[in-house]
Amino acid sequence: MPVAAPVQIARLMPPAKVRILEAATVLFSSEGIRAVGVDRLIQQSSVTKATFYKHFGSKDRLIRDYLSAASDRELTELDRLIHGEDSARAGVYAIVDAVHTTMRDKSFRGSLFINAAAEFPDPREPVRVIIAEHYESIASRITELLHRLGHPLPGEGADQLMVAYVGALSWGHVGDSIGASVAFRRSVERVLEDAVIAA
């Protein structure tokens, strides 16, 4: 799920590449992807232009790596939340709590994936493919949780929760974050009620 604070990039890669990705994470998420140029990224990460192009070749490649790294972080956190609970129901509510915590953070600027999708309108763009795969991965995990709960239509229930999830992050950014959080929780409760009725 969205993380409330910047998460450090894995340290297994060269330090200069790490610095560039960390600079991209801060700048892209706070100012937008297209608004930040290569020169700004180079300055922020304290590398030379040659070093930047050695590791990424182009800004487009950096954008893809930035989104892929962000997806890995969010999915890892999602798995940690799910597997850290004793039941599927508790796992679902752990996700709700994580979204609530994220929207309360002062650095919250909405979902970086939703924001990136708005900057790349063509669904055939490699960036959009990464974003679509990210949300499909979240949906599949929620589907599995609902299946374990005995929901009669876990795929449909997951679709409802994904709409509520994306909607909450969007409304929480541009509108009422408290109202968005409450509405998301209620949407989850309604979907889980279907599992109880079916049981």
C-alpha positions as CSV (number, residue, x, y, z in Angstrom):
1,M,0.0,0.0,0.0
2,P,1.1,3.6,-0.2
3,V,3.9,4.3,2.2
4,A,3.6,7.4,4.4
5,A,7.3,8.3,4.2
6,P,10.0,7.8,1.5
7,V,11.5,4.4,1.6
8,Q,15.2,3.9,0.9
9,I,16.1,2.1,-2.3
10,A,17.7,-1.3,-2.0
11,R,21.5,-0.9,-1.4
12,L,22.5,-3.8,-3.6
13,M,23.0,-1.4,-6.6
14,P,25.9,1.1,-7.1
15,P,25.7,4.1,-4.7
16,A,25.4,6.6,-7.5
17,K,22.4,4.7,-9.0
18,V,20.8,4.6,-5.6
19,R,21.2,8.3,-5.2
20,I,19.6,9.0,-8.6
21,L,16.6,6.7,-7.8
22,E,16.2,8.3,-4.4
23,A,16.3,11.8,-5.9
24,A,13.7,10.7,-8.5
25,T,11.5,9.3,-5.7
26,V,11.5,12.6,-3.9
27,L,11.2,14.9,-6.9
28,F,8.7,12.9,-9.0
29,S,6.4,12.2,-6.1
30,S,6.3,15.8,-4.9
31,E,6.6,17.8,-8.1
32,G,5.5,15.5,-10.9
33,I,7.4,13.4,-13.4
34,R,7.4,15.7,-16.5
35,A,8.1,18.8,-14.4
36,V,11.5,17.5,-13.3
37,G,14.3,17.5,-15.9
38,V,17.4,15.5,-16.1
39,D,19.6,18.4,-15.0
40,R,17.6,18.7,-11.8
41,L,17.9,15.0,-11.1
42,I,21.6,15.2,-11.7
43,Q,22.0,18.1,-9.3
44,Q,19.8,16.6,-6.6
45,S,21.6,13.3,-6.7
46,S,25.1,14.8,-6.9
47,V,26.3,12.8,-9.9
48,T,27.7,13.8,-13.2
49,K,25.7,13.7,-16.4
50,A,27.9,10.8,-17.7
51,T,27.1,8.9,-14.5
52,F,23.4,9.5,-14.9
53,Y,23.4,8.2,-18.5
54,K,25.7,5.3,-17.6
55,H,23.1,3.9,-15.1
56,F,19.9,4.8,-16.9
57,G,20.5,5.9,-20.5
58,S,17.5,8.1,-20.5
59,K,14.9,9.8,-18.3
60,D,12.3,7.4,-19.7
61,R,14.3,4.4,-18.3
62,L,14.7,6.1,-15.0
63,I,10.9,6.7,-14.8
64,R,10.2,3.0,-15.4
65,D,12.8,2.0,-12.8
66,Y,11.3,4.5,-10.3
67,L,7.8,3.1,-10.8
68,S,9.0,-0.5,-10.6
69,A,10.9,0.2,-7.4
70,A,7.9,1.9,-5.9
71,S,5.7,-1.0,-6.9
72,D,8.1,-3.5,-5.3
73,R,8.1,-1.5,-2.1
74,E,4.3,-1.2,-1.9
75,L,3.7,-4.9,-2.7
76,T,6.3,-5.9,-0.1
77,E,4.6,-3.8,2.5
78,L,1.2,-5.2,1.5
79,D,2.4,-8.7,1.9
80,R,3.9,-7.8,5.3
81,L,0.6,-6.4,6.4
82,I,-1.4,-9.4,5.2
83,H,0.9,-12.1,6.5
84,G,1.4,-10.3,9.8
85,E,-2.2,-10.9,10.8
86,D,-3.9,-14.1,12.2
87,S,-6.8,-14.0,9.8
88,A,-7.8,-12.9,6.3
89,R,-10.3,-10.4,7.8
90,A,-7.6,-8.9,10.0
91,G,-5.4,-8.7,6.9
92,V,-8.0,-6.7,5.0
93,Y,-8.4,-4.3,7.9
94,A,-4.7,-3.9,8.2
95,I,-4.8,-2.6,4.6
96,V,-7.5,-0.1,5.6
97,D,-5.5,1.1,8.6
98,A,-2.4,1.5,6.4
99,V,-4.4,3.7,3.9
100,H,-5.7,5.8,6.8
101,T,-2.2,6.3,8.2
102,T,-0.9,7.2,4.7
103,M,-3.5,9.9,4.1
104,R,-2.9,11.5,7.5
105,D,0.8,12.0,6.8
106,K,1.8,15.5,5.9
107,S,3.8,14.4,2.9
108,F,0.8,12.7,1.3
109,R,0.4,13.8,-2.3
110,G,-2.0,11.1,-3.5
111,S,-1.0,7.8,-5.1
112,L,2.2,8.2,-7.1
113,F,0.8,5.6,-9.5
114,I,-2.4,7.5,-10.1
115,N,-0.4,10.7,-10.5
116,A,1.9,9.1,-13.0
117,A,-1.0,7.7,-15.0
118,A,-2.4,11.2,-15.3
119,E,0.9,12.3,-16.9
120,F,1.0,9.3,-19.3
121,P,-2.5,9.1,-20.9
122,D,-1.7,6.4,-23.5
123,P,-2.5,3.0,-22.0
124,R,0.1,1.4,-24.3
125,E,2.9,3.4,-22.7
126,P,5.4,1.3,-20.8
127,V,4.7,3.4,-17.7
128,R,1.0,2.6,-17.9
129,V,1.8,-1.1,-18.3
130,I,3.8,-1.0,-15.0
131,I,1.0,0.9,-13.3
132,A,-1.7,-1.6,-14.5
133,E,0.4,-4.6,-13.4
134,H,0.9,-2.9,-10.0
135,Y,-2.9,-2.6,-9.4
136,E,-3.5,-6.0,-10.8
137,S,-1.1,-7.4,-8.2
138,I,-3.0,-5.6,-5.4
139,A,-6.3,-6.8,-6.8
140,S,-5.1,-10.4,-6.9
141,R,-4.0,-10.3,-3.3
142,I,-7.4,-8.9,-2.2
143,T,-9.2,-11.5,-4.3
144,E,-7.3,-14.2,-2.4
145,L,-8.2,-12.7,1.0
146,L,-11.9,-12.6,0.0
147,H,-11.7,-16.1,-1.3
148,R,-10.3,-17.2,2.1
149,L,-13.1,-15.4,3.8
150,G,-15.7,-17.3,1.8
151,H,-16.9,-14.4,-0.3
152,P,-19.3,-15.7,-3.0
153,L,-17.7,-13.6,-5.7
154,P,-14.2,-12.7,-4.6
155,G,-13.1,-11.2,-7.9
156,E,-16.1,-8.9,-8.0
157,G,-15.6,-8.0,-4.4
158,A,-12.0,-7.2,-5.1
159,D,-13.0,-5.0,-8.0
160,Q,-15.3,-3.1,-5.6
161,L,-12.5,-2.6,-3.1
162,M,-10.1,-1.5,-5.8
163,V,-12.5,1.2,-6.9
164,A,-12.9,2.2,-3.2
165,Y,-9.1,2.1,-2.7
166,V,-8.2,4.2,-5.7
167,G,-11.1,6.6,-5.0
168,A,-10.0,7.0,-1.4
169,L,-6.5,7.9,-2.4
170,S,-7.7,10.4,-5.0
171,W,-10.4,12.1,-2.8
172,G,-8.0,12.0,0.1
173,H,-5.5,14.0,-1.9
174,V,-7.8,16.6,-3.6
175,G,-10.7,16.7,-1.1
176,D,-11.5,15.4,2.4
177,S,-8.9,12.9,3.6
178,I,-10.9,12.0,6.7
179,G,-14.1,11.5,4.8
180,A,-12.2,9.4,2.2
181,S,-10.8,7.2,4.9
182,V,-14.2,6.7,6.6
183,A,-15.8,6.0,3.2
184,F,-13.1,3.4,2.3
185,R,-13.6,1.6,5.6
186,R,-17.4,1.5,5.1
187,S,-16.9,0.1,1.6
188,V,-14.7,-2.6,3.0
189,E,-17.3,-3.4,5.7
190,R,-20.0,-3.8,3.1
191,V,-17.9,-6.2,0.9
192,L,-17.0,-8.2,4.0
193,E,-20.7,-8.4,5.0
194,D,-21.3,-10.4,1.8
195,A,-18.7,-13.0,3.0
196,V,-20.5,-13.3,6.3
197,I,-23.9,-13.7,4.7
198,A,-22.5,-16.4,2.4
199,A,-20.9,-18.3,5.2
